[in-house]
Amino acid sequence: MRFFPFAIFILYYAYAIIRYHGGTDVPLSDWMFIMNKAFAWTAFTWIGLSVLPQHVLNTIKTDRRNLGVQGFSLGITHAIVTFCLLSPYYYGKLYDGSELSTIGWVALSIGVVTILIYLFPLVGALKDLPNTHSVFRFGKIGFFFSTLHPAIIGFSGWFQPGTWPYYMPPITLLAFLTGIGFFALRALLRKV
């Protein structure tokens, strides 16, 4: 099961390829743009798993710290690729003509704030602080902001299933639902 996190990436990347390369006019030459969607969704899922109690992750033989550090690393990769590709060509939804729109600025700002918040639990994990240390609470706060990030970017297209390529929901919607799912699961586990 140690390959479970990487299987998530392969599954998400396959989804992105089918939805965007197969279902829209995104050319294969824009493969990095599509892979970046898989980077983001995978990082989000790995970090979401890392905020679950360790006893839950023991069932898939995975460690919270490793998932959190790997998720953060992939999130940084997503941020770097995004800033390298940032243009109206790739991110038309975030632009008003040739300038970033208000939505674009808010989405980028939330992404940057999220990374800054995640630095606290990252340092705690790298210093091998106990799981009960208060620094790890920032992971849950960061995950809340991570959940807002795709909502701001893609909300306008969530309620138009007729426009979805192959009727496949947008990755922003799936990521948002993934976040809500992790919060719900965490709340449920606290009651058990």
C-alpha positions as CSV (number, residue, x, y, z in Angstrom):
1,M,0.0,0.0,0.0
2,R,3.0,2.4,0.1
3,F,2.2,3.2,-3.6
4,F,-1.3,4.2,-2.7
5,P,-0.5,8.0,-2.8
6,F,1.1,7.7,-6.2
7,A,-1.9,5.7,-7.5
8,I,-4.0,8.7,-6.6
9,F,-1.8,10.9,-8.8
10,I,-2.1,8.4,-11.7
11,L,-5.9,8.3,-11.3
12,Y,-6.2,12.1,-11.2
13,Y,-3.9,12.6,-14.1
14,A,-5.8,10.1,-16.2
15,Y,-9.0,11.9,-15.4
16,A,-7.5,15.2,-16.4
17,I,-6.1,13.8,-19.7
18,I,-9.5,12.4,-20.6
19,R,-11.5,15.4,-19.6
20,Y,-9.2,18.1,-21.0
21,H,-7.2,16.6,-23.8
22,G,-10.0,14.2,-25.0
23,G,-13.0,16.3,-24.2
24,T,-11.9,19.8,-25.1
25,D,-9.6,21.4,-27.6
26,V,-6.6,21.6,-25.2
27,P,-3.7,20.4,-27.4
28,L,-1.4,17.7,-26.3
29,S,1.4,20.2,-26.4
30,D,-0.2,21.8,-23.3
31,W,0.4,18.7,-21.3
32,M,2.1,20.6,-18.4
33,F,-1.0,22.7,-17.9
34,I,-3.1,19.5,-17.6
35,M,-0.6,17.7,-15.4
36,N,-0.6,20.8,-13.1
37,K,-4.3,20.1,-12.5
38,A,-3.4,16.6,-11.3
39,F,-0.5,18.1,-9.2
40,A,-3.0,20.4,-7.4
41,W,-5.7,17.8,-6.9
42,T,-3.2,15.2,-5.7
43,A,-1.5,17.6,-3.3
44,F,-4.9,18.6,-1.9
45,T,-5.9,14.9,-1.4
46,W,-2.6,13.9,0.2
47,I,-2.8,16.9,2.6
48,G,-6.5,16.0,3.3
49,L,-5.5,12.5,4.2
50,S,-2.8,13.9,6.5
51,V,-5.3,15.7,8.6
52,L,-7.1,12.4,9.3
53,P,-6.2,10.5,12.5
54,Q,-3.2,8.2,12.1
55,H,-5.3,5.1,13.1
56,V,-7.4,5.6,10.0
57,L,-4.3,5.8,7.8
58,N,-2.9,2.7,9.4
59,T,-5.5,0.7,7.4
60,I,-3.8,1.8,4.2
61,K,-0.3,1.6,5.7
62,T,0.4,5.3,5.2
63,D,1.9,7.9,7.5
64,R,0.3,11.4,8.2
65,R,3.7,13.1,8.2
66,N,4.9,11.6,4.9
67,L,1.6,12.4,3.2
68,G,1.7,16.0,4.6
69,V,5.3,16.6,3.5
70,Q,4.7,15.0,0.1
71,G,1.4,16.9,-0.3
72,F,3.2,20.2,0.5
73,S,6.0,19.4,-2.0
74,L,3.5,18.7,-4.7
75,G,1.6,21.8,-3.8
76,I,4.8,23.9,-4.2
77,T,5.3,22.2,-7.6
78,H,1.7,23.2,-8.5
79,A,2.4,26.8,-7.5
80,I,5.7,27.0,-9.4
81,V,4.1,25.5,-12.6
82,T,1.1,27.9,-12.2
83,F,3.3,30.9,-12.0
84,C,5.3,29.8,-15.0
85,L,2.2,29.3,-17.0
86,L,0.2,32.2,-15.6
87,S,-1.3,34.0,-18.6
88,P,-4.7,34.5,-20.2
89,Y,-4.0,31.7,-22.6
90,Y,-3.9,29.1,-19.8
91,Y,-6.0,30.8,-17.1
92,G,-8.6,32.8,-19.0
93,K,-11.0,32.5,-16.1
94,L,-8.6,34.5,-13.9
95,Y,-8.1,37.3,-16.3
96,D,-10.1,40.3,-17.5
97,G,-8.4,40.9,-20.8
98,S,-4.7,40.9,-20.2
99,E,-4.9,41.8,-16.5
100,L,-5.7,39.5,-13.6
101,S,-9.3,39.9,-12.6
102,T,-10.5,40.3,-9.0
103,I,-11.2,36.5,-8.9
104,G,-7.7,35.9,-10.2
105,W,-6.1,38.0,-7.5
106,V,-8.3,36.4,-4.8
107,A,-7.5,32.9,-6.1
108,L,-3.8,33.5,-6.2
109,S,-3.8,35.2,-2.8
110,I,-5.6,32.3,-1.2
111,G,-3.1,29.9,-2.8
112,V,-0.1,31.9,-1.4
113,V,-1.7,32.3,2.1
114,T,-2.4,28.5,2.1
115,I,1.3,27.7,1.4
116,L,2.4,30.1,4.1
117,I,0.0,28.4,6.6
118,Y,1.3,25.0,5.6
119,L,4.8,26.0,6.5
120,F,4.0,25.7,10.2
121,P,3.1,22.0,10.1
122,L,5.8,21.3,7.6
123,V,8.4,22.6,10.0
124,G,6.8,20.6,12.8
125,A,6.9,17.4,10.7
126,L,10.6,18.0,9.6
127,K,11.6,18.7,13.3
128,D,9.7,15.5,14.2
129,L,7.5,17.2,16.8
130,P,4.9,15.0,18.5
131,N,1.6,14.7,16.6
132,T,-0.1,16.5,19.5
133,H,2.0,19.7,19.1
134,S,-0.2,22.7,18.5
135,V,1.7,23.6,15.3
136,F,-0.1,20.8,13.5
137,R,-3.4,22.6,14.0
138,F,-2.3,25.0,11.2
139,G,-2.6,22.0,8.8
140,K,-6.4,22.0,9.3
141,I,-6.5,25.8,8.9
142,G,-4.5,25.5,5.7
143,F,-6.7,22.7,4.4
144,F,-9.7,25.0,4.9
145,F,-8.1,27.6,2.7
146,S,-7.1,24.9,0.3
147,T,-10.8,24.0,0.0
148,L,-11.7,27.6,-0.8
149,H,-9.0,27.9,-3.5
150,P,-10.7,25.7,-6.2
151,A,-14.1,27.0,-5.2
152,I,-13.1,30.5,-6.1
153,I,-11.5,29.4,-9.4
154,G,-14.2,27.1,-10.7
155,F,-17.5,27.9,-9.0
156,S,-19.1,29.6,-12.0
157,G,-18.9,26.4,-14.1
158,W,-20.1,23.9,-11.4
159,F,-23.8,24.2,-12.2
160,Q,-23.6,23.7,-16.0
161,P,-23.2,19.9,-16.4
162,G,-24.3,20.2,-20.1
163,T,-21.0,22.1,-20.7
164,W,-18.8,19.5,-19.0
165,P,-16.7,17.5,-21.5
166,Y,-18.0,13.9,-21.5
167,Y,-20.2,15.1,-18.5
168,M,-17.1,14.8,-16.3
169,P,-17.3,17.4,-13.5
170,P,-14.5,20.0,-13.3
171,I,-11.5,19.2,-11.2
172,T,-12.2,22.3,-9.1
173,L,-15.6,20.9,-8.1
174,L,-14.1,17.4,-7.4
175,A,-11.3,19.0,-5.3
176,F,-13.9,21.0,-3.4
177,L,-16.0,17.9,-2.7
178,T,-12.8,16.0,-1.7
179,G,-12.2,18.8,0.9
180,I,-15.7,18.7,2.2
181,G,-15.5,14.9,2.4
182,F,-12.3,15.0,4.5
183,F,-13.9,17.6,6.9
184,A,-17.0,15.5,7.2
185,L,-15.0,12.3,7.7
186,R,-12.9,14.0,10.4
187,A,-16.0,15.2,12.2
188,L,-17.6,11.8,12.0
189,L,-14.4,10.1,13.4
190,R,-14.3,12.6,16.3
191,K,-17.8,11.4,17.3
192,V,-16.9,7.7,17.2
